[in-house]
Amino acid sequence: MKINWQSKLSSRKFWAMIVAVATSVLGAVGASDDTTVKVTGIITAVGACVVYMLAEAYTDANNNGDNKKE
């Protein structure tokens, strides 16, 4: 079974799961609240960038030159 990574990486559920796992692991190892908030913020920012890049790539791939002036 092949995993569609583009679909996975553009999913908000996937990034929420990553944040939840990171928060749980940081809590289990005794990280401070400040560290947990910083790591969660970084993961969220990276997730937003990945989703934006994939959305732009999808848009560019589906643009068949309809907007070009001749």
Beta strands, then each sheet from edge to edge (+ up, - down):
end
